[in-house]
Amino acid sequence: MPTSGLIITLQPGSATQADAVGRLRARPELTLGEVSDRWLPVALETRDDAESREVYDWLMALPGVAFVDVVSVNFEPTLSLQLHPSP
Amino acid sequence: MNLPRREFLRASALAAASAVVAQRTGAADATTSPAPSPADGIAWDKAPCRFCGTGCHVRVGVKDGKVVAIQGDQLAEVNKGLLCVKGYHVGLALYGKDRLTTPLLRKNGKLEPISWDEALDTIAKRVMAAPDKFAIYGSGQWTIPEGYAANKLMKGGLSNNHIDPNARLCMASAVTGYLSTYGVDEPAGCYDDLDACDVLILWGNNMAEMHPVLFSRVIDRRTRGQKVTLIDIGTRRTRTTEFSDHYLEFKPQSDLAILNGIAHLLLKNGTYDAKFVERFCNFRQDTAAASLLGDAMTFDAYKAALEPYTPEYVEKISGVPAEKIRLLGELFGRKDIRITSVWCMGFNQHSRGTNANRLCHGIHLLSGHFGKHGDAPTSLTGQPSACGTAREVGTMCHFLPGGRLIANAEHRAETERIWNVPPGRINPKMGHHTVLLWEKFCTPTAQGGDISTVWVQVTNPGQSLPNLHKLFKAKRGLPDKFLIVSEVYPTATTELADLVLPSAMWVEKNGMFGNSERRTQQWFKMVNPPGEARDDCWQTIAVARKLFELGHPGLKDKEDKFLFTFKNAAGTEVPAWDWKHYYDVNVDRALFEEYRAFSRYKHKDLAPYDEYVKARGLRWPVVQQASGAWRETKFRFAEFDDSYVKRGAGIQFYHSVTKDDKALIWFAPYEKAAEEPDADFPFWLCTGRVLEHWHTGTMTMRIPQLSGAMPHAYVEMHSADATERSIANGETILVRTRRGQLRLPVWTNGRGHVPRGSLFVPFFDQRLLVNDLTLGEPDPISKEPDYKKCAATVVKLGAGRLNSV
């Protein structure tokens, strides 16, 4: 299960922000931190990469979200499937 | 995975994101990274990203000898904790299933495993048999020590200047643009300009997808409520266009006319900066043949040359409406705003790339939009060390380290002194530049093909050269030609290789890069390479040692010592050519400290190696202060920041071509492209990159997250052109030029949108080699090929008109 750390930049306007945060909170894959200024730190945990992409696209299209930045990815859980054989 | 571990990873991810937010809001100290939790089990260290020239720093998490996690490094000024989609998957580039793990020699047409000793012997014997017919082809992905070692082996050891990097295909025209304008290479400004400009002009540069972290930096300013006007000047709509205030779509090659149109308006409206020009500028043009330094011209002659470039004339050439040309002219004429221009391959991979670069510098100088943060023309590079290695180390066929020239006797003598080799060791004749080198390699020896052995390191010419049938594939059937390839994965280049050497990559070795903004970066080896893969730098030194043992005189210095002699802290010589001992000494540190001696001549001063160990890169010139501290430079030639500028001068171009501390404003006319659409080939064909893949895709196509998102190449086509030919979106068609043909699926509604009469094909896909089709017309000065313009046609499959080319 890939786990990523994201920063969501929210559009200005308290009503828009509150609505966007509410919809984000409803997604079980997301763990939300504290909104600070216009930025919301988020942890994203998904089944696989396809779901990560799906959620990312959903975030980018969500009203009230101006931008999504990724700051970390832990691929340790999936790496064992991709490693070259040990020498 | 058990629940506590999952919870832990989730908490770590949230903590990393929260730390970046805290830094952005000023709630946290920007000088400390979040402390790793002891329960993490992951060891973290810093490294620049392996991919593009932006130079983002990542935190690399290692567990059980493998890279398992990546974070944006919040201590890094370049990316401030952010990464792009490629960057946060960079760790997986190491773990493709088909990593090369043993040397391979072609025997009876098949690559067979051999020992390293046999591989080194094979190379050394080829070189000894014909040292002057040997060439090294490297890249802007060489680390600084790797490029320095290869350069020293060739120029200081073999007296052979046939060494050139793929940077010739990438930023050679930026180099000639800087050299012919300021007398010294590389930008005056830096990324800080993106934080200070009022207007950002993207000249043929899709920054949102090619340098996304830098673009994010600009967009972030907007979300803070700052006004930044984005102007996208391009030949196709991209994601960058979506964020832009103005999109100026021009006909290919006509950027030259647009640039002249701006200069015309500055002069006509009297809005040029007369004081700046008088104090700091001279004028130049090429009168007879194209040349680096051209001929002097007067201001009046310059003005007369620009007279025809009225907005209406420029509109006729470029297709950009006259009022948009006026908009640009008015913006450059304003003194109350700061303008930053950025460009990458749009200007550089251009048959008049040097002129495009010169003209862009020219409008900034003419208007005085230079010398303040936010007011600068700045080229971006595509590779992580195109600047650090190809340009600064001087791995090009006409350069010596630190901006010196092969053709200059004093420069050769000084280089020989630093290398401690006998006078006259360096050959005064320039080597073959990239296109010529490959042309000679692919030409039968009896017909003048004077290169018989090429050693490729850290690049993939079998995919990235233009006109591949002529410049690469013609090697087939030439039995006396021998291709050596150091690589990490099988590629289009290894397909024709006679000898393949498995290489370590990125954090499997020590390294140093130099990014687009003059920032030199360092990292340490963190994990072991797979199998018998070894460092490229070691490979160079090991071959040098073999040549030394075989008695090649060039591998000895003036004291008859081996050219690559290393000592440990105790002063004992370490046989670094023996892999068992390669890491007994820090070879990178030793080579870098030697190379540093070259850096002062062009005021590109580098700090000691250990300063880079502590930093997330430092921008040269890095000058030692009275306190002993090392200070980097953000803006060159400007008194407010550059300590080499004389007090009171304000601006000083201290490497001026005209030796009077002035820069050159060039005039260059609009000229048609070498090949333009006609009745038989009615489309323009442009090539480039996509967000998910880096260059030829050898690394990113091994990362499932990236290859899954963008699995194959395609051809972008305007929907009206497709409809006219009864071609449906997604249908496979044939794209043909005078050099080759390729079957590609059509994309009419993709993320990029070409205008009518244009096609765009990305070059990342090894199975769909668009460079079979490209012309590669070189710029006459830089010798950089044009990948952005040639004439093509499309054929609906099944139409019964297919002929093989």
Chai-1 contact restraints between the chains, C-beta under 6 A:
chainA,res_idxA,chainB,res_idxB,connection_type,confidence,min_distance_angstrom,max_distance_angstrom,comment,restraint_id
A,T3,B,L9,contact,1.0,0.0,6.0,A-B,restraint_1
A,T3,B,R10,contact,1.0,0.0,6.0,A-B,restraint_2
A,T3,B,A13,contact,1.0,0.0,6.0,A-B,restraint_3
A,S4,B,A13,contact,1.0,0.0,6.0,A-B,restraint_4
A,G5,B,A13,contact,1.0,0.0,6.0,A-B,restraint_5
A,G5,B,A16,contact,1.0,0.0,6.0,A-B,restraint_6
A,G5,B,A17,contact,1.0,0.0,6.0,A-B,restraint_7
A,L6,B,A17,contact,1.0,0.0,6.0,A-B,restraint_8
A,I7,B,A17,contact,1.0,0.0,6.0,A-B,restraint_9
A,I7,B,V20,contact,1.0,0.0,6.0,A-B,restraint_10
A,I7,B,V21,contact,1.0,0.0,6.0,A-B,restraint_11
A,T9,B,T223,contact,1.0,0.0,6.0,A-B,restraint_12
A,T31,B,R10,contact,1.0,0.0,6.0,A-B,restraint_13
A,T31,B,L14,contact,1.0,0.0,6.0,A-B,restraint_14
A,G33,B,L14,contact,1.0,0.0,6.0,A-B,restraint_15
A,G33,B,S18,contact,1.0,0.0,6.0,A-B,restraint_16
A,S36,B,V21,contact,1.0,0.0,6.0,A-B,restraint_17
A,S36,B,T25,contact,1.0,0.0,6.0,A-B,restraint_18
A,D37,B,T25,contact,1.0,0.0,6.0,A-B,restraint_19
A,R38,B,T223,contact,1.0,0.0,6.0,A-B,restraint_20
A,W39,B,V21,contact,1.0,0.0,6.0,A-B,restraint_21
A,P41,B,A17,contact,1.0,0.0,6.0,A-B,restraint_22
A,P41,B,S18,contact,1.0,0.0,6.0,A-B,restraint_23
A,P41,B,V21,contact,1.0,0.0,6.0,A-B,restraint_24
A,A43,B,R10,contact,1.0,0.0,6.0,A-B,restraint_25
A,A43,B,A13,contact,1.0,0.0,6.0,A-B,restraint_26
A,A43,B,L14,contact,1.0,0.0,6.0,A-B,restraint_27
A,E45,B,R10,contact,1.0,0.0,6.0,A-B,restraint_28
A,D49,B,Q705,contact,1.0,0.0,6.0,A-B,restraint_29
A,A66,B,T223,contact,1.0,0.0,6.0,A-B,restraint_30
A,D69,B,L82,contact,1.0,0.0,6.0,A-B,restraint_31
A,V70,B,Y88,contact,1.0,0.0,6.0,A-B,restraint_32
A,V71,B,A16,contact,1.0,0.0,6.0,A-B,restraint_33
A,V71,B,A17,contact,1.0,0.0,6.0,A-B,restraint_34
A,V71,B,V20,contact,1.0,0.0,6.0,A-B,restraint_35
A,V71,B,G72,contact,1.0,0.0,6.0,A-B,restraint_36
A,V71,B,G81,contact,1.0,0.0,6.0,A-B,restraint_37
A,S72,B,A13,contact,1.0,0.0,6.0,A-B,restraint_38
A,S72,B,A16,contact,1.0,0.0,6.0,A-B,restraint_39
A,S72,B,Q71,contact,1.0,0.0,6.0,A-B,restraint_40
A,V73,B,I70,contact,1.0,0.0,6.0,A-B,restraint_41
A,V73,B,Y88,contact,1.0,0.0,6.0,A-B,restraint_42
A,N74,B,L9,contact,1.0,0.0,6.0,A-B,restraint_43
A,N74,B,A69,contact,1.0,0.0,6.0,A-B,restraint_44
A,E76,B,V68,contact,1.0,0.0,6.0,A-B,restraint_45
A,P77,B,M1,contact,1.0,0.0,6.0,A-B,restraint_46
A,L79,B,V68,contact,1.0,0.0,6.0,A-B,restraint_47
A,Q82,B,Y95,contact,1.0,0.0,6.0,A-B,restraint_48
A,L83,B,Y95,contact,1.0,0.0,6.0,A-B,restraint_49
A,H84,B,K97,contact,1.0,0.0,6.0,A-B,restraint_50
A,H84,B,R99,contact,1.0,0.0,6.0,A-B,restraint_51
A,H84,B,P530,contact,1.0,0.0,6.0,A-B,restraint_52
A,P87,B,P530,contact,1.0,0.0,6.0,A-B,restraint_53
A,P87,B,G531,contact,1.0,0.0,6.0,A-B,restraint_54
